[in-house]
Every structure is written in structure tokens, then in C-alpha cells.
């Protein structure tokens, strides 16, 4: 009976470790999803400003209606300068994006479109790295967590 309880405890620790690893992997995936949504928002802004000749505030109001942009919190954002890049990006990239978004408010339409294209390219580059990290984390972290749980079980025996 005691051996069965030890075995059950070991399996439970390994499963808990794998669950913790899965949570960490999903956090990495959420970071990638935030970056991807922001890049898609920049593409949407570019298209709306270039082809529909809307202002920044009007575009943000229309974008807030789309569920794919809900994670960006656009409900209370009425100016491009108040748009906040996700925390998934490196601080230097976030600062550059914030400065460019501030500059977009007073830029002519053609310049704004060029800036949005450049910003979207920067986001895509960062997004690619985050995607690789998320894929690696999804493959590695649950296994690593399971191994850590199994090691804990062995040490407790």
C-alpha cells in the first residue's frame, strides 16, 4: 500500500511539473500573440489611412470593434500617440514604436503610411523571434517541468 502511495505521489509531482511547464510555455505563446496582433493592427492602420483616408482616431475606433485586436485594449485609445506597444517587445523597440506613433499624429498621409510600413516590418522581425521562442518553449517547458517533478519525487523518496 505504501509503495502505491509513493508511486501515486511521484506521478502527481511529475504531472504538476509538466503543468507548470505548460503554463510557462503558454505565457511565451501569449507574448507572441500580443506581438502578432500589434503587427496586424499596424497593417490595418496602414490600409485604412492609405485607402480609406481615415484619421488615426477614426481608424482606432473601427479597429476596436474587431475581436482580433481586443487583446490590445483599444477601447479607450482615441489617438495614435496613446497606443501602447505590447510588453512582448524589447524596451528599445517599444520606445521606438511609441516615438513613431507620436510622430504619426502630425505626419502627412504618405509619410504616415511609410512610417506604418516600417513599423510593421520591425514588428514582424520581432514577432518571428518571439514565435520561435514560443514554439521552442511549447516543445521544451512541459518536458522540463515533468522532469523537474520526477526529480523532486526521487529526492523525496
CORHU-V102965 format. One record per residue. N is the residue number from 1. RES is the residue in one small letter. D_FIRST is the distance of its C-alpha to the first C-alpha in Angstrom with 2 decimals. Layout:
# CORHU-V102965
n->[N/N]
res->[RES/RES]
d_first->[D_FIRST/D_FIRST]
This chain:
# CORHU-V102965
n->[1/2/3/4/5/6/7/8/9/10/11/12/13/14/15/16/17/18/19/20/21/22/23/24/25/26/27/28/29/30/31/32/33/34/35/36/37/38/39/40/41/42/43/44/45/46/47/48/49/50/51/52/53/54/55/56/57/58/59/60/61/62/63/64/65/66/67/68/69/70/71/72/73/74/75/76/77/78/79/80/81/82/83/84/85/86/87/88/89/90/91/92/93/94/95/96/97/98/99/100/101/102/103/104/105/106/107/108/109/110/111/112/113/114/115/116/117/118/119/120/121/122/123/124/125/126/127/128/129/130/131/132/133/134/135/136/137/138/139/140/141/142/143/144/145/146/147/148/149/150/151/152/153/154/155/156/157]
res->[x/x/x/x/x/x/x/x/x/x/x/x/x/x/x/x/x/x/x/x/x/x/x/x/x/x/x/x/x/x/x/x/x/x/x/x/x/x/x/x/x/x/x/x/x/x/x/x/x/x/x/x/x/x/x/x/x/x/x/x/x/x/x/x/x/x/x/x/x/x/x/x/x/x/x/x/x/x/x/x/x/x/x/x/x/x/x/x/x/x/x/x/x/x/x/x/x/x/x/x/x/x/x/x/x/x/x/x/x/x/x/x/x/x/x/x/x/x/x/x/x/x/x/x/x/x/x/x/x/x/x/x/x/x/x/x/x/x/x/x/x/x/x/x/x/x/x/x/x/x/x/x/x/x/x/x/x]
d_first->[0.00/3.80/5.43/5.21/6.48/8.81/9.96/10.64/12.46/14.35/15.48/16.49/18.50/20.14/21.08/22.45/24.46/25.82/26.78/28.58/30.36/31.40/32.87/34.89/36.09/37.19/39.09/40.98/41.71/43.04/45.37/46.74/47.20/49.14/51.36/51.90/52.89/55.33/56.91/57.35/58.90/61.40/62.29/62.74/64.94/67.00/67.63/68.46/70.82/72.55/72.95/72.86/74.60/72.39/72.07/68.87/68.11/68.70/66.43/63.61/64.01/63.82/60.83/58.91/58.97/56.92/53.13/52.66/54.30/52.41/50.05/53.15/54.15/57.71/58.26/60.00/61.52/65.23/66.55/65.55/65.67/62.89/60.54/57.63/56.05/52.24/50.36/49.03/52.35/53.22/55.28/58.46/58.26/57.57/60.65/62.77/61.70/62.41/65.84/66.65/65.61/67.95/70.72/70.25/71.53/75.01/75.17/77.36/75.68/76.07/74.82/71.86/70.95/71.14/69.00/66.39/66.30/65.83/63.11/61.30/61.50/60.02/57.18/56.54/56.35/53.84/51.94/51.65/49.99/47.62/46.77/45.92/43.74/41.94/41.37/40.08/37.80/36.40/35.64/34.37/32.76/29.77/28.90/29.56/27.41/24.48/25.02/25.26/21.98/20.31/22.14/20.96/17.31/18.17/20.09/17.42/15.02]
